[in-house]
């Protein structure tokens, strides 16, 4: 009898739950990883979908190919600062509105702990991959804004080299697309706010003020397993699929700033919540 139970137990151990790929945001950006995205990923050694779930618990986060500038603090320095209570406070001139967004206003509780631990883990993985691979041509690089763990600048250096956007970047001598990410108090259970700072981009699901129309950046489309790498790579795919181009002339009266981006993002979220996330014609951007 005991031998029979052991046999059954061993058989049950062999049965695993297959892990499916996490679907990307659909609707504005469609998020299905079309051929431009796959060309970009393959050319840099990536062979998984654009949106990839992170490991949960204490397992390592999905690796990201990025390099922090030498003038910035290393992740080890950040850990030391964190122990001293000075890691995530940002600069002394930070406004109350920014404090509320980034957690610089003394937010306490489990959400802050989870957010800090998750972001430190992602930064630590970035540094580990950088040291192991010594890549000189990263797809994107990351740095903290005023050494604030909850506010990042991401420089997207490469998009699909066959795209019109990549041609524009080469012709105009633009080395990267600068993105601004703000992680809310309840991250990773809520999405970061991400916008384009520069250059000005037309179409490509980039809206007024640099807001980005991607379902995975909304509460309904977000999953806590998404990594920063996943979000950036999905954006790189979406901006090409949406026929994004660098604007040669500024159109409209709105500034390309955070306030304008937040207004645009709130408006597009309301619209899509009402009508659904249906992929628009490419001509509409």
Number of C-alpha atoms within 10 A of each C-alpha: 6 7 8 8 10 11 11 11 11 10 10 10 8 8 8 7 6 6 7 8 12 14 17 25 26 18 18 25 30 23 23 18 23 15 13 19 25 17 18 20 22 11 12 13 8 12 11 11 20 28 26 22 21 20 13 11 8 9 9 14 24 19 19 23 21 27 22 19 12 8 7 14 15 16 19 13 11 21 16 13 14 16 9 9 10 14 19 21 20 22 12 8 6 13 11 12 11 14 18 14 17 23 27 22 16 11 14 10 9 11 16 17 13 16 21 22 12 20 19 19 18 22 24 20 20 23 20 17 16 19 11 8 9 13 13 9 13 17 22 23 20 19 23 21 18 16 18 20 25 27 24 19 18 25 22 21 18 19 27 22 16 12 16 16 22 22 16 16 20 13 9 11 9 14 13 20 21 18 19 20 20 22 22 22 26 16 19 21 17 18 23 26 20 27 25 25 20 17 18 20 24 22 19 27 27 27 22 25 23 29 26 26 29 28 21 25 20 19 13 13 16 19 20 13 18 22 23 22 23 21 22 20 24 25 28 26 28 29 27 26 24 22 18 22 22 21 13 12 7 12 11 7 7 12 14 21 16 18 14 16 25 19 13 19 25 12 11 18 20 11 12 15 11 9 9 13 19 12 13 14 9 14 9 10 20
